Amino acid sequence: MPEMPEVEQVRKTLAPHIEGKTITGVKIMLDRLIKHPTPEKFIEGLVGKTISHVGRKGKYLVLETAPNQQLIVHLRMTGALIAQSSEQPEPAYAKIRFDLTDGVTMWFTDIRTFGTLYLVTDHDAYIEGYETLGPEPLSAGLTLAYLAPLVAKSRKPIKTFILDQHIIAGLGNIYADESLALSGILPTRQANTLTETELVALIDAINAVIAQGIKNRGTTFRDYKDGEGNKGDNQNHLLVYGRGDEPCKKCGAKLCTTKVGGRGTVYCEHCQK
């Protein structure tokens, strides 16, 4: 699933192509992707509106289409928003077409069709996962003062704890493994056993791996593409994720694999304590 760096890369590459463009038509090929309102009202509410800004909150893309209206998109596992010339052929797995002025078409494509789209007008919908997001990495809200009291109350494995979007927005499996590897903390470690020094190291590591992911245009193992249809490069810079049984880049020991909260997890038993 695209995480914060991937969604930020989509935002950055999509914005120059669609900001300031007016939506002239919408065609929905799979109605169930539209979670609010009905597909008919979704189309009616968007046609004639101008995309003034492309933003992001956690793993959600937020397109401002009116002062009181937002198109909120959650890519989930294999969704993508791609802008291209209207003369180019329809991309693979296209599910929604947005016709824009100046010869631009924006496509929502999705191989596994788990993506979701919401058109929220005058706050007429409450999106549970969106409204309850915690602070993001690289933001002023992710501090020791914020995180320490929450950690102190949690008996969950630290990996499960930091994957909770209510606590930290934007982290997923890739960057959770990377953060714990960089900070030297075992993913299965009970959250409330971390010291203040370890928490500071973890926050620093989270910020570092997210910044690296953004710098490297996101991580592509299989399906992820940015707003121009290009793949990321961060998969070539990972410490542990996807490298089970390979040598640790720090000590050379063979990396271990396990499951934490049902999620595949890679770590070094020598470097992570």
C-alpha positions as CSV (number, residue, x, y, z in Angstrom):
1,M,0.0,0.0,0.0
2,P,1.4,3.4,-0.8
3,E,2.5,5.2,2.3
4,M,3.2,8.9,3.1
5,P,6.3,9.2,0.7
6,E,4.5,7.6,-2.2
7,V,1.3,9.6,-1.8
8,E,3.4,12.8,-1.4
9,Q,5.2,12.0,-4.6
10,V,1.8,11.5,-6.4
11,R,0.7,14.9,-5.0
12,K,3.9,16.6,-6.2
13,T,3.8,15.1,-9.7
14,L,0.0,15.5,-10.2
15,A,-0.3,19.1,-9.0
16,P,1.4,20.8,-12.0
17,H,-0.8,19.0,-14.5
18,I,-4.2,19.5,-12.9
19,E,-4.2,22.6,-10.6
20,G,-6.2,25.4,-12.3
21,K,-7.9,22.9,-14.6
22,T,-11.7,22.7,-14.7
23,I,-13.4,19.3,-14.7
24,T,-15.6,19.0,-17.9
25,G,-16.7,15.4,-17.6
26,V,-16.4,12.3,-15.3
27,K,-16.9,8.7,-16.4
28,I,-17.1,6.0,-13.7
29,M,-16.4,2.4,-14.8
30,L,-16.7,0.8,-11.3
31,D,-19.4,2.4,-9.1
32,R,-18.3,0.8,-5.8
33,L,-15.1,2.8,-5.7
34,I,-17.3,5.9,-5.0
35,K,-18.1,5.8,-1.2
36,H,-19.8,9.2,-1.0
37,P,-22.2,10.4,-2.4
38,T,-23.9,8.3,-5.0
39,P,-22.0,7.9,-8.3
40,E,-24.6,10.2,-10.0
41,K,-24.2,12.9,-7.4
42,F,-20.4,12.5,-7.5
43,I,-20.4,13.3,-11.2
44,E,-22.9,16.1,-10.8
45,G,-20.9,17.7,-8.0
46,L,-17.6,17.7,-9.9
47,V,-18.5,18.7,-13.4
48,G,-17.8,22.4,-13.8
49,K,-15.6,22.7,-10.8
50,T,-12.0,23.8,-10.9
51,I,-9.2,22.0,-9.1
52,S,-7.6,24.8,-7.1
53,H,-5.1,22.8,-5.0
54,V,-3.8,19.2,-4.7
55,G,-3.0,18.4,-1.0
56,R,-2.4,15.4,1.1
57,K,-3.3,14.3,4.7
58,G,-1.6,11.1,5.8
59,K,-2.1,8.5,3.0
60,Y,-5.1,10.5,1.5
61,L,-4.9,12.8,-1.5
62,V,-7.1,15.9,-1.1
63,L,-8.1,17.8,-4.2
64,E,-9.8,21.2,-3.5
65,T,-12.6,21.6,-6.0
66,A,-14.5,24.5,-4.4
67,P,-14.2,26.5,-1.2
68,N,-16.6,24.1,0.5
69,Q,-15.7,20.9,-1.4
70,Q,-13.0,18.3,-1.4
71,L,-12.3,15.2,-3.5
72,I,-10.6,12.8,-1.1
73,V,-8.9,9.8,-2.6
74,H,-7.4,6.8,-0.7
75,L,-5.2,4.8,-3.1
76,R,-5.1,1.8,-0.8
77,M,-3.2,-1.2,-2.2
78,T,-2.9,-0.6,-6.0
79,G,-4.8,2.6,-6.7
80,A,-3.1,5.4,-8.8
81,L,-4.1,8.9,-9.9
82,I,-2.3,9.7,-13.2
83,A,-2.5,12.8,-15.4
84,Q,-1.8,12.7,-19.1
85,S,-2.6,14.2,-22.4
86,S,-6.1,13.4,-23.6
87,E,-4.6,12.2,-26.8
88,Q,-2.8,9.3,-25.0
89,P,-4.5,5.9,-24.8
90,E,-6.4,4.8,-21.7
91,P,-4.0,3.3,-19.1
92,A,-4.3,-0.2,-17.9
93,Y,-6.8,-0.9,-15.1
94,A,-8.6,2.5,-15.6
95,K,-11.6,2.7,-13.4
96,I,-12.5,6.5,-13.4
97,R,-11.8,9.2,-16.1
98,F,-11.8,12.9,-15.2
99,D,-11.8,15.1,-18.4
100,L,-10.1,18.4,-17.7
101,T,-9.6,21.6,-19.7
102,D,-6.5,22.2,-21.8
103,G,-6.4,18.7,-23.1
104,V,-5.6,16.9,-19.9
105,T,-7.2,13.7,-18.6
106,M,-6.8,12.4,-15.0
107,W,-7.3,8.7,-14.6
108,F,-7.9,6.7,-11.4
109,T,-6.5,3.2,-12.1
110,D,-6.7,0.3,-9.7
111,I,-5.6,-3.3,-10.2
112,R,-7.2,-4.8,-7.1
113,T,-10.0,-2.2,-6.8
114,F,-9.7,-1.5,-3.1
115,G,-9.3,2.3,-3.6
116,T,-11.9,4.7,-2.3
117,L,-13.1,8.2,-3.4
118,Y,-15.3,10.6,-1.5
119,L,-16.7,13.9,-2.6
120,V,-17.3,15.9,0.5
121,T,-19.4,19.1,0.2
122,D,-20.1,21.3,3.2
123,H,-18.8,18.6,5.5
124,D,-21.6,16.2,4.5
125,A,-19.6,13.1,5.2
126,Y,-17.5,11.8,8.1
127,I,-14.6,9.6,6.9
128,E,-13.4,7.6,10.0
129,G,-9.9,6.9,8.9
130,Y,-9.4,10.4,7.6
131,E,-10.9,12.4,10.5
132,T,-9.0,10.6,13.2
133,L,-5.4,10.7,11.8
134,G,-2.5,11.4,14.2
135,P,0.3,13.8,13.4
136,E,2.6,13.1,10.5
137,P,6.3,12.4,10.3
138,L,8.2,15.6,9.6
139,S,5.5,17.7,11.3
140,A,5.7,19.8,14.4
141,G,3.2,17.5,16.1
142,L,5.3,14.4,16.2
143,T,7.4,15.0,19.4
144,L,8.6,13.2,22.4
145,A,6.0,15.1,24.5
146,Y,3.2,13.8,22.3
147,L,4.4,10.2,21.9
148,A,5.8,9.4,25.4
149,P,2.4,9.3,27.2
150,L,0.8,7.1,24.5
151,V,3.7,4.7,24.5
152,A,3.7,4.4,28.3
153,K,0.1,3.1,28.2
154,S,0.6,0.6,25.4
155,R,1.5,-3.1,25.8
156,K,1.4,-3.6,22.0
157,P,4.6,-4.5,20.0
158,I,6.2,-1.3,19.1
159,K,5.7,-2.0,15.3
160,T,2.0,-2.4,15.8
161,F,1.9,0.8,17.9
162,I,3.6,3.0,15.2
163,L,1.4,1.5,12.5
164,D,-1.7,2.8,14.2
165,Q,-2.8,5.8,12.0
166,H,-4.6,7.4,15.0
167,I,-1.1,7.7,16.5
168,I,1.1,8.5,13.5
169,A,-0.4,9.2,10.1
170,G,1.3,7.9,7.0
171,L,3.4,5.1,8.3
172,G,2.9,1.6,6.7
173,N,4.7,-1.7,6.8
174,I,7.7,-0.6,4.7
175,Y,8.6,2.5,6.7
176,A,7.8,1.0,10.1
177,D,10.4,-1.8,9.5
178,E,12.9,0.8,8.2
179,S,12.3,3.1,11.2
180,L,12.8,0.3,13.7
181,A,15.9,-0.9,11.9
182,L,17.5,2.6,11.8
183,S,16.7,3.2,15.5
184,G,18.0,-0.2,16.6
185,I,14.7,-1.3,18.2
186,L,13.2,-4.8,17.9
187,P,9.8,-4.8,16.2
188,T,8.3,-7.2,18.8
189,R,9.5,-5.1,21.7
190,Q,6.6,-4.1,24.0
191,A,5.9,-0.4,23.5
192,N,5.9,0.7,27.1
193,T,9.4,-0.7,27.7
194,L,11.0,1.9,25.5
195,T,13.2,4.5,27.3
196,E,13.0,8.2,26.5
197,T,16.3,7.9,24.7
198,E,15.0,5.1,22.5
199,L,11.8,7.1,21.8
200,V,13.9,10.1,20.6
201,A,15.9,7.8,18.4
202,L,12.7,6.3,17.0
203,I,11.1,9.6,16.2
204,D,14.4,10.7,14.5
205,A,14.4,7.5,12.5
206,I,10.8,7.8,11.4
207,N,11.5,11.3,10.1
208,A,14.7,10.2,8.4
209,V,13.2,7.2,6.5
210,I,10.2,9.2,5.4
211,A,12.4,12.1,4.2
212,Q,14.5,9.5,2.3
213,G,11.4,8.0,0.8
214,I,10.2,11.3,-0.5
215,K,13.7,12.2,-1.8
216,N,13.8,8.9,-3.7
217,R,10.3,9.4,-5.2
218,G,8.7,6.6,-3.2
219,T,9.2,2.8,-3.1
220,T,8.0,0.6,-6.0
221,F,8.1,-3.1,-5.6
222,R,5.3,-3.9,-8.0
223,D,2.4,-1.6,-8.7
224,Y,3.1,1.9,-7.3
225,K,3.3,4.8,-9.8
226,D,3.3,8.5,-9.3
227,G,1.0,11.1,-10.8
228,E,3.0,10.9,-14.1
229,G,3.0,7.1,-14.2
230,N,6.6,6.8,-13.1
231,K,8.0,4.3,-10.6
232,G,9.9,5.2,-7.4
233,D,13.6,4.4,-6.6
234,N,13.5,4.0,-2.8
235,Q,13.4,0.2,-3.0
236,N,17.1,0.4,-3.8
237,H,17.9,2.1,-0.6
238,L,16.1,0.1,2.1
239,L,17.8,-1.3,5.1
240,V,15.6,-4.3,5.9
241,Y,12.2,-4.3,4.2
242,G,11.9,-7.0,1.5
243,R,15.4,-8.2,2.3
244,G,14.7,-11.2,4.5
245,D,17.6,-13.7,4.7
246,E,19.9,-11.2,3.1
247,P,22.9,-9.7,5.0
248,C,22.3,-6.8,7.4
249,K,23.8,-3.7,5.9
250,K,25.1,-2.7,9.4
251,C,26.6,-5.9,10.7
252,G,26.4,-8.5,7.9
253,A,24.3,-11.0,9.9
254,K,21.4,-12.7,8.1
255,L,18.2,-10.7,8.5
256,C,15.3,-12.5,10.2
257,T,11.7,-12.6,9.2
258,T,8.6,-12.9,11.4
259,K,5.0,-11.7,11.7
260,V,4.0,-8.8,13.9
261,G,0.3,-8.1,14.2
262,G,-0.2,-10.2,11.1
263,R,2.3,-8.1,9.0
264,G,5.4,-9.5,7.5
265,T,8.4,-8.1,9.3
266,V,12.1,-8.1,8.6
267,Y,14.8,-7.2,11.3
268,C,18.3,-7.8,12.4
269,E,18.5,-9.7,15.7
270,H,22.0,-8.4,16.4
271,C,21.4,-4.7,15.7
272,Q,17.8,-4.4,17.0
273,K,17.3,-4.8,20.8
